[in-house]
Amino acid sequence: MPRRLLIGMVVVICAAFVGYYLYDYYRIPDAPEGDRITELVLPDLQGQPLALSSLRGREVLVSFWASWCPPCRQENPEWAKLYNEFYPSGFTIYSISLDRHREQWQAAIEKDGLSWPYHVSELKGWKGAVVQQFGIRSIPANFLLDEQGTILGRNLSPIQVRRLLEQRRRG
């Protein structure tokens, strides 16, 4: 077998492996569009349980983030703008923090102006049960749910969420 052909085959196999690895790493396995998220009940800033189902009837962005995550912190002002603009018409955010320290989590919420009331965390970082349940391997990560809890999209940017919300309001 010619050496060039062998090298070419090795390169193709390596590229396929890397591509599959990246696909597998960034997908959220248990939640394809059209499915529903199973019930989530996590402690809020005061340690009280807050059920995702209590937000039924609203479009909800379920957002995984952390105070120590620069990309998350960069997106936060955009999420705050979306919340302020679309909250009156039925949109809210259920923020799930991967922080381990309540003080840092709370300080980030205040500093970034995250005015919605639905902030939750197990304070277990990457070892939290909800992180394992949804296969979260990188943050920021999110799901956009309709009023019945059906997944409309996942890992959307603020611009994509804005477009979906505007489209849904136009009918």
BAROMAR-5362 format. One line per field, with one value per residue (C-alpha): residue number from 1; x, y, z. Coordinates in nm, 4 decimals, m for minus. Layout:
<pts>
nr <- (NUM,...)
X <- (X,...)
Y <- (Y,...)
Z <- (Z,...)
</pts>
This chain:
<pts>
nr <- (1,2,3,4,5,6,7,8,9,10,11,12,13,14,15,16,17,18,19,20,21,22,23,24,25,26,27,28,29,30,31,32,33,34,35,36,37,38,39,40,41,42,43,44,45,46,47,48,49,50,51,52,53,54,55,56,57,58,59,60,61,62,63,64,65,66,67,68,69,70,71,72,73,74,75,76,77,78,79,80,81,82,83,84,85,86,87,88,89,90,91,92,93,94,95,96,97,98,99,100,101,102,103,104,105,106,107,108,109,110,111,112,113,114,115,116,117,118,119,120,121,122,123,124,125,126,127,128,129,130,131,132,133,134,135,136,137,138,139,140,141,142,143,144,145,146,147,148,149,150,151,152,153,154,155,156,157,158,159,160,161,162,163,164,165,166,167,168,169,170,171)
X <- (0.0000,0.1533,0.2636,0.0495,m0.2646,m0.1885,m0.1237,m0.4452,m0.6469,m0.4964,m0.5824,m0.9433,m0.9857,m0.8401,m1.0651,m1.3707,m1.2758,m1.2221,m1.5505,m1.7463,m1.5764,m1.6722,m2.0281,m2.0620,m1.9019,m2.1371,m2.4652,m2.7164,m2.8147,m3.1438,m3.3232,m3.3904,m3.6182,m3.9823,m3.9224,m3.9976,m3.7540,m3.8255,m3.9154,m3.6362,m3.6531,m3.3404,m3.2612,m3.2828,m3.0614,m3.2342,m3.2046,m3.5763,m3.6813,m3.7872,m3.9646,m3.9296,m4.2933,m4.3997,m4.3143,m4.5509,m4.7535,m4.4434,m4.1669,m3.8611,m3.4925,m3.3253,m2.9728,m2.6632,m2.3886,m2.1402,m1.9844,m1.6362,m1.7254,m1.6141,m1.8355,m2.1340,m2.0653,m2.0308,m2.3747,m2.5466,m2.6149,m2.7829,m3.0003,m3.0937,m3.2027,m3.4104,m3.5721,m3.6627,m3.8028,m3.9995,m4.1001,m4.4236,m4.5291,m4.4634,m4.0873,m3.8651,m3.5332,m3.4571,m3.0834,m2.8926,m2.5529,m2.2596,m2.1002,m1.9769,m1.9872,m2.3121,m2.1365,m1.9694,m2.2904,m2.4973,m2.2364,m2.2362,m2.6168,m2.6094,m2.3119,m2.4548,m2.8030,m2.9858,m3.3204,m3.5323,m3.6185,m3.5507,m3.1865,m3.1043,m2.7960,m2.6958,m2.3628,m2.1818,m2.0212,m1.9768,m2.0755,m2.4352,m2.7061,m2.8734,m2.5418,m2.5112,m2.8798,m2.8547,m2.5005,m2.3784,m2.0094,m1.9546,m2.1162,m2.2923,m2.5608,m2.9366,m3.2773,m3.5640,m3.9021,m4.2488,m4.5408,m4.6028,m4.2364,m4.1583,m3.8031,m3.7927,m3.4134,m3.0924,m2.7611,m2.9046,m2.7375,m2.9268,m2.9788,m3.1330,m3.3620,m3.4702,m3.5572,m3.7572,m3.9471,m4.0239,m4.1339,m4.3641,m4.5240,m4.5906,m4.7755)
Y <- (0.0000,0.3360,0.5515,0.8512,0.6403,0.5123,0.8634,0.9842,0.7076,0.7861,1.1567,1.0766,0.8382,1.0943,1.3699,1.1470,1.0616,1.4273,1.5254,1.2593,1.3506,1.7174,1.6250,1.3940,1.6468,1.9334,1.7506,1.7224,1.3562,1.3313,1.6283,1.6509,1.9249,1.8314,1.6377,1.7687,1.8244,1.6042,1.7906,1.9878,2.0945,2.2710,2.4984,2.8723,3.1424,3.0959,2.7179,2.6694,2.4197,2.5825,2.3613,2.4254,2.3133,2.6190,2.8218,2.6291,2.8667,3.0749,3.0305,2.9420,2.9526,2.6897,2.8254,2.6489,2.8933,2.9832,3.2956,3.1729,3.1180,3.4148,3.3231,3.2915,3.6296,3.7858,3.6526,3.7572,4.1206,3.9932,3.7502,4.0358,4.2496,3.9634,3.8999,4.2664,4.2916,3.9663,3.9058,4.1046,3.8751,3.5454,3.4728,3.3984,3.2379,2.9482,2.9853,2.6807,2.7750,2.5351,2.7374,2.5775,2.8911,3.0772,3.4125,3.4124,3.2987,3.5701,3.8404,3.7499,3.7687,4.1156,4.2421,4.1168,4.2562,3.9239,4.0483,3.7364,3.5538,3.1965,3.1300,2.7784,2.5720,2.2525,2.4240,2.1099,2.2396,1.9724,1.7004,1.8154,1.5637,1.7944,1.8379,1.4601,1.4150,1.6422,1.5489,1.9068,1.9073,2.2741,2.6031,2.8174,2.5686,2.6125,2.4854,2.7013,2.5599,2.6532,2.7135,2.3385,2.2545,2.1238,2.1891,2.4422,2.4554,2.3991,2.5786,2.8888,3.2271,3.5329,3.6396,3.3007,3.3129,3.6664,3.5506,3.2530,3.4667,3.7308,3.4635,3.3018,3.6388,3.7077,3.3793)
Z <- (0.0000,m0.0938,0.1951,0.0847,0.0853,0.4341,0.5652,0.4014,0.5650,0.9058,0.8640,0.7655,1.0585,1.3011,1.1626,1.1990,1.5563,1.6494,1.4820,1.6674,1.9958,1.9567,1.8579,2.1569,2.3930,2.3078,2.2658,2.5482,2.5181,2.7011,2.5545,2.1819,2.0508,2.0860,2.4078,2.7542,3.0346,3.3329,3.6491,3.8113,4.1736,4.2950,4.5898,4.5293,4.6848,5.0211,5.0056,4.9336,4.6618,4.3359,4.0824,3.7121,3.6768,3.8780,3.5648,3.3317,3.1208,3.0388,2.7858,2.9944,2.9193,3.1391,3.1588,3.2968,3.3968,3.6739,3.8235,3.7291,3.3594,3.1418,2.8409,3.0753,3.2302,2.8842,2.7845,3.1071,3.0035,2.6857,2.8832,3.1181,2.8196,2.6784,3.0143,3.0616,2.7094,2.6931,3.0579,3.0197,2.7337,2.9113,2.9045,3.2029,3.2904,3.5280,3.5940,3.7157,3.8547,3.8644,4.1425,4.4607,4.6776,4.7460,4.7995,4.4563,4.2883,4.4567,4.3864,4.0146,4.0008,4.1520,3.9490,3.6184,3.6907,3.6619,3.7869,3.7357,4.0596,3.9461,4.0411,4.1620,4.2409,4.4136,4.4927,4.3772,4.0578,3.7921,4.0413,4.0753,3.9916,3.7369,3.5514,3.5272,3.4390,3.1340,3.0355,3.0661,2.9752,2.8987,2.9913,2.9008,2.8022,2.7796,2.6724,2.5558,2.6600,2.5438,2.7803,2.8225,2.8874,2.5384,2.4209,2.1376,2.1152,2.3011,2.3358,2.1725,2.1665,2.2939,1.9306,1.8432,2.1475,2.0540,1.7003,1.8292,2.0803,1.8173,1.5692,1.8265,1.9026,1.5339,1.5128)
</pts>
